[in-house]
Amino acid sequence: MKSLLDKLGLADDNPGVFDGEWSRSRGSGKIDKISPIDGRRLASVQTASDDDYQKAIARAQEASSKWRVTPAPARGETVRRLGNALRELKRELGQLVTLETGKIIAEGEGEVQEMIDICDFAVGQSRMLYGLTIQSERRSHRLMEQWHPLGVVAVITAFNFPVAVWSWNSALAAVCGDATVWKPSEKTPLTAIAVTKICERVCRETGADPAIFTLLIGDRKTVGQKLADDTRIPLVSATGSVNMGLNVAKTVHGRLARTIMELGGNNALIVAPSANIDMATQSIFFGAVGTAGQRCTSTRRVIMHESVASKVRNKLLAAYKSLPIGNPLDQKTVMGPLIDKNAVDLVQHSIQRLKDEGGEVLYGGERLTVPGGCYMKPCLANAKPDFEIVKHETFGPLLYLMT
């Protein structure tokens, strides 16, 4: 593991603030990142203090003022090189995503590929920032539309997609002339540092101010709430729970700024009599157990027509019983651990509520004893649409079957 961290520029103890330079605060907190795979400590990160926050936002503003007047195709060149740098380290970054989150290695590398893909997309957009020209009612006059950069954009990301969501926002913000301030989840700080180090190197190669990719690692109180409150930040993009989104939206909209929200989901699939049952069950299965059910797009509810319910149920039972659960670094594993023990506890609580309401567990739901790990069997259950627990998202591998 040390060789992996070394290749990505990570140390045993890392600063969690980047404002063009790496800053290690005195008196700030510390995160010991523990892998959900086996309970092993990966590394430590020093979190941001209030002084760090104020300095970082000021530096992001300074970088933004220079970046906004850089020609858009030149901004695109920095993003193009960033995509290439990510390509060179795709395997290593994918492994780090897996070590931090517990998602299987195919998903870890797939997430890095998402960063690469969005960089490619953003490069094209850098030459397509068009404005309209419009006829005027006045003689010898024509109206011209021109888009201007917003300035400093805050990007708050969740643990389940620790780097992909950042790239969706930051690559596009960069070609538009904006600087970003990234607050990653405290559960996945190392991938954020590794990616920011790549951004730093690329910016120094192209002559861009590295503070266009500012990083602040901290919790809701020390960083998250401040970003929502800060009048210097005209746009906050936040990914997380619905409750988090409500709090951020109230604060940001209360100062007439803008938000982009990617929040929780309680997704349902409907299986009609005319459905291809094999295709449907395969889609349901992976939608429910992929990333151990820790996606806002995970399948939570299946609503089946009575004529196909038995067939769907039996096929899902067979798939669940044969599911390879284990170390996500093993290519044969289909489902790894949840992010931490609290996540397992939450699913266990929801299963108990389901039983209390009269639901029936068909398979799974048990904790799996792996030293230091956060594993459980995915749960497949019969439920009714009016169960209160069914109306709310459980962020884990719990699937309700209904007719």
C-alpha positions in Angstrom: 0.0 0.0 0.0 2.9 2.4 0.8 4.1 2.2 -2.8 0.6 3.2 -4.0 0.4 6.2 -1.7 3.9 7.2 -2.7 3.0 7.1 -6.4 0.0 9.4 -5.7 2.1 11.8 -3.6 0.4 10.9 -0.3 2.3 10.6 3.0 1.4 9.0 6.3 0.2 12.4 7.5 -1.2 14.9 5.0 -2.3 18.5 4.9 -5.9 18.9 4.1 -5.8 22.4 2.7 -4.7 23.5 -0.7 -4.9 27.1 -1.8 -2.2 27.1 -4.4 0.1 25.8 -1.8 -0.3 23.0 0.7 -1.1 24.1 4.2 -0.9 22.2 7.5 -2.8 24.0 10.2 -1.9 24.1 13.9 -4.8 23.5 16.2 -7.0 22.0 13.5 -8.4 18.5 13.7 -7.2 15.3 12.3 -8.8 12.5 10.3 -7.4 8.9 10.6 -8.7 7.3 7.4 -9.7 3.7 8.1 -10.4 1.3 5.2 -13.8 -0.4 5.4 -12.2 -3.4 3.8 -10.2 -4.6 6.8 -10.1 -1.8 9.3 -6.5 -0.8 8.4 -5.4 2.8 8.8 -4.5 4.2 5.4 -3.2 7.6 6.4 -4.0 10.8 8.4 -5.2 14.2 7.2 -5.0 17.5 9.0 -8.3 19.4 8.6 -8.9 23.1 7.9 -9.1 25.8 10.5 -11.0 29.0 10.2 -7.9 30.8 9.2 -7.3 28.2 6.5 -10.8 28.7 5.2 -10.5 32.5 5.0 -7.1 32.4 3.3 -8.3 29.7 0.8 -11.4 31.6 -0.3 -9.3 34.8 -0.8 -6.8 32.8 -2.9 -9.5 31.2 -4.9 -10.9 34.7 -5.6 -7.5 35.9 -6.7 -7.0 32.9 -9.0 -10.5 33.4 -10.4 -9.9 37.0 -11.4 -6.9 35.9 -13.5 -8.5 32.7 -14.8 -11.7 34.4 -16.1 -9.7 36.5 -18.6 -7.7 33.6 -19.9 -9.0 32.6 -23.3 -11.5 29.7 -23.0 -9.5 27.4 -25.4 -6.4 28.0 -23.2 -8.5 27.0 -20.2 -9.5 23.9 -22.1 -5.9 23.0 -22.6 -5.3 22.8 -18.9 -8.4 20.6 -18.6 -7.1 18.4 -21.5 -3.8 17.9 -19.7 -5.6 17.1 -16.5 -7.6 14.3 -18.3 -4.3 12.9 -19.7 -2.7 13.0 -16.2 -5.7 11.1 -14.8 -5.3 8.5 -17.6 -1.7 7.9 -16.6 -2.8 7.2 -13.0 -6.1 5.5 -13.6 -5.2 2.2 -12.1 -3.6 3.7 -9.0 -6.4 6.2 -8.4 -9.0 3.4 -8.9 -7.2 1.3 -6.2 -7.3 4.3 -3.8 -11.0 4.8 -4.4 -11.6 1.1 -3.6 -9.4 1.3 -0.5 -11.2 4.3 0.8 -14.8 3.5 -0.1 -14.9 -0.3 -0.3 -16.5 -0.2 -3.8 -15.2 -3.0 -6.1 -12.1 -2.3 -8.2 -14.1 -2.2 -11.5 -16.2 0.6 -10.0 -13.2 2.3 -8.6 -11.4 2.4 -11.9 -14.7 3.2 -13.6 -15.1 6.3 -11.4 -11.7 7.5 -12.5 -12.8 6.9 -16.1 -15.7 9.2 -15.5 -13.3 12.0 -14.5 -11.3 11.4 -17.7 -14.5 11.4 -19.8 -15.8 14.6 -18.4 -12.4 16.3 -19.0 -12.7 15.2 -22.6 -16.2 16.6 -22.8 -15.2 19.9 -21.1 -12.3 20.4 -23.6 -14.8 20.4 -26.4 -17.1 22.8 -24.5 -14.2 25.3 -24.1 -14.6 26.1 -27.8 -18.4 26.1 -27.7 -19.1 28.9 -25.2 -21.3 30.7 -27.7 -23.5 33.7 -27.3 -26.4 34.8 -29.5 -26.6 37.8 -31.8 -30.1 39.2 -31.9 -31.9 41.7 -34.1 -32.9 44.9 -32.4 -36.0 47.1 -32.9 -33.6 50.1 -33.4 -32.0 50.8 -36.7 -28.3 50.0 -37.1 -28.3 48.1 -33.8 -27.8 44.5 -32.9 -27.8 42.8 -29.5 -25.0 40.5 -28.4 -25.2 37.9 -25.7 -22.1 37.1 -23.8 -21.7 34.6 -20.9 -19.4 35.6 -18.0 -17.8 33.4 -15.4 -19.5 33.3 -12.0 -16.3 33.5 -10.0 -15.7 31.0 -7.1 -17.8 27.9 -7.1 -18.1 25.6 -4.1 -18.3 21.8 -4.7 -19.4 19.6 -1.8 -19.1 15.9 -2.6 -20.2 12.7 -0.9 -18.2 9.5 0.0 -19.9 7.2 -2.5 -18.5 9.0 -5.6 -15.5 10.7 -4.0 -14.0 12.0 -7.2 -16.4 11.7 -10.1 -18.9 14.2 -8.8 -16.1 16.7 -8.2 -15.0 16.3 -11.8 -18.5 16.8 -13.2 -18.5 20.2 -11.6 -14.9 21.3 -11.6 -13.9 20.4 -15.2 -16.8 22.4 -16.6 -16.3 25.2 -14.1 -12.7 25.4 -15.2 -13.4 25.9 -18.9 -16.0 28.4 -18.0 -13.4 30.5 -16.2 -14.4 29.7 -12.6 -12.3 28.6 -9.6 -13.6 25.8 -7.5 -13.4 25.2 -3.8 -13.8 21.5 -3.0 -15.1 20.2 0.3 -14.9 16.4 0.0 -16.5 13.9 2.4 -14.5 13.5 5.6 -14.9 9.7 4.9 -12.8 10.0 1.6 -10.1 12.6 2.1 -7.2 10.8 0.5 -8.7 10.5 -3.0 -9.4 14.3 -2.9 -5.8 15.0 -1.9 -4.4 12.7 -4.6 -6.6 14.3 -7.4 -5.7 17.8 -6.2 -2.0 17.0 -6.3 -2.5 16.0 -10.0 -4.4 19.3 -10.6 -1.5 21.2 -9.0 1.1 19.6 -11.2 -0.9 20.2 -14.4 -1.5 23.8 -13.5 2.2 24.4 -12.9 2.9 22.9 -16.3 0.4 25.1 -18.1 1.0 28.3 -16.1 -2.5 28.4 -14.5 -2.8 29.4 -10.9 -3.2 26.1 -9.0 -5.7 27.8 -6.6 -8.4 27.4 -9.3 -8.6 23.9 -7.8 -8.7 24.8 -4.1 -9.3 22.1 -1.5 -10.7 22.3 2.0 -11.0 19.2 4.1 -13.2 19.5 7.2 -16.6 18.8 8.6 -20.0 20.6 8.2 -19.2 23.1 10.9 -15.7 24.0 9.9 -16.1 24.1 6.1 -19.6 23.1 4.8 -21.7 25.6 6.6 -19.2 28.4 5.9 -19.4 27.7 2.2 -23.2 27.8 2.3 -23.0 31.1 4.2 -20.3 32.8 2.2 -21.5 35.7 0.1 -18.3 35.5 -2.0 -19.5 32.2 -3.4 -22.3 32.7 -6.0 -22.9 28.9 -6.6 -22.8 25.9 -4.3 -23.0 22.4 -5.9 -23.8 19.9 -3.2 -24.2 16.1 -3.2 -25.5 14.2 -0.3 -28.6 13.4 1.7 -32.0 15.2 1.3 -31.6 16.7 4.8 -28.2 18.1 3.9 -29.6 19.5 0.7 -32.5 21.2 2.5 -30.1 22.9 4.9 -27.7 24.0 2.2 -30.5 25.2 -0.1 -32.2 27.3 2.6 -28.9 29.0 3.5 -27.7 29.6 -0.1 -31.0 30.7 -1.5 -31.5 32.9 1.5 -28.7 35.0 0.2 -30.0 34.8 -3.4 -27.2 32.6 -4.6 -27.6 29.5 -6.7 -27.4 25.7 -6.0 -26.9 22.5 -7.9 -28.2 19.6 -5.9 -27.7 15.9 -6.3 -29.5 14.4 -3.3 -31.0 11.1 -2.1 -33.3 8.8 -4.1 -35.7 6.1 -3.3 -35.8 4.6 -6.8 -38.4 2.2 -8.0 -38.6 -0.2 -11.0 -41.9 -1.4 -12.4 -42.0 -4.9 -13.9 -44.9 -5.2 -16.3 -46.3 -8.5 -17.7 -44.7 -7.7 -21.1 -41.2 -7.3 -19.6 -38.2 -9.3 -20.5 -37.8 -11.0 -17.1 -34.2 -12.0 -17.5 -33.2 -8.5 -18.4 -35.3 -7.0 -15.7 -33.9 -9.1 -12.9 -30.3 -8.5 -14.0 -30.9 -4.8 -14.0 -32.7 -4.9 -10.6 -29.9 -7.0 -9.1 -27.0 -4.8 -10.1 -29.0 -1.7 -9.4 -29.6 -2.9 -5.8 -26.2 -4.4 -4.9 -23.8 -2.2 -6.9 -21.7 0.0 -4.6 -23.3 -2.0 -1.8 -26.5 -0.1 -2.4 -24.8 3.2 -1.6 -25.9 5.3 -4.6 -28.6 7.9 -4.9 -29.5 5.9 -8.1 -29.6 2.5 -6.3 -32.7 0.4 -6.9 -34.7 0.4 -3.6 -38.2 -0.7 -4.6 -39.5 -3.2 -7.2 -43.2 -3.0 -8.1 -44.2 -6.2 -9.9 -47.3 -7.2 -11.7 -48.9 -10.2 -10.0 -48.6 -12.3 -13.1 -44.8 -12.1 -13.1 -44.1 -11.5 -9.3 -43.2 -15.1 -8.5 -40.8 -15.5 -11.4 -39.0 -12.2 -10.6 -38.8 -13.1 -6.9 -37.3 -16.5 -7.6 -34.7 -15.2 -10.1 -33.7 -12.5 -7.6 -33.4 -15.0 -4.8 -31.1 -17.1 -6.9 -28.9 -14.1 -7.8 -28.7 -12.9 -4.2 -27.7 -16.4 -2.9 -24.9 -16.7 -5.5 -23.5 -13.1 -5.0 -19.7 -13.1 -4.4 -19.2 -10.8 -1.4 -15.6 -10.0 -0.2 -12.5 -8.0 -0.7 -13.3 -5.4 -3.4 -9.7 -5.5 -4.7 -10.4 -9.1 -5.9 -11.7 -9.0 -9.5 -14.2 -11.8 -8.7 -16.0 -9.8 -6.0 -19.3 -8.2 -6.9 -20.1 -6.5 -3.6 -17.6 -5.2 -1.1 -18.1 -3.6 2.3 -20.2 -0.6 3.2 -18.4 2.7 4.0 -18.3 2.2 7.8 -19.9 0.4 10.7 -22.5 3.1 11.1 -23.7 2.5 7.6 -24.2 -1.2 8.4 -26.1 -0.2 11.6 -28.4 2.0 9.6 -29.4 -0.8 7.3 -29.9 -3.2 10.2 -32.2 -0.6 11.8 -34.2 -0.3 8.6 -34.5 -4.1 8.4 -35.9 -4.2 11.9 -38.4 -1.5 11.1 -39.5 -3.4 8.1 -40.1 -6.5 10.2 -42.0 -4.4 12.8 -44.3 -3.2 10.1 -45.1 -6.7 8.9 -42.5 -7.1 6.2 -40.8 -10.4 5.4 -37.1 -10.9 4.9 -36.6 -13.4 2.0 -32.8 -13.4 2.1 -29.8 -11.8 3.7 -29.5 -8.8 5.9 -27.0 -10.4 8.3 -23.7 -8.8 9.3 -20.7 -10.7 8.0 -17.8 -11.2 10.4 -14.6 -10.0 8.7 -11.9 -8.6 11.0 -12.0 -4.8 10.8 -14.4 -4.9 7.8 -17.9 -3.5 7.3 -19.6 -6.3 5.5 -23.2 -7.6 5.4 -25.3 -9.7 3.1 -27.7 -7.7 0.9 -31.3 -7.9 2.0 -34.2 -8.9 -0.2 -37.6 -8.4 1.4 -41.3 -8.5 0.7 -43.0 -5.2 1.6 -46.2 -3.2 1.1 -46.3 0.3 -0.5 -47.9 1.8 2.6 -45.0 0.7 5.0 -43.5 3.9 6.4 -39.9 2.5 6.0 -40.5 1.9 2.3 -41.3 5.6 1.8 -37.8 6.7 2.8 -34.3 5.9 1.4 -32.1 3.5 3.3 -28.6 4.0 2.0 -27.5 0.4 1.7 -28.3 -2.9 0.1 -32.0 -3.3 1.1 -34.5 -4.1 -1.7 -38.2 -4.1 -1.2 -40.4 -6.3 -3.5 -44.1 -5.3 -3.9 -47.1 -6.2 -6.0 
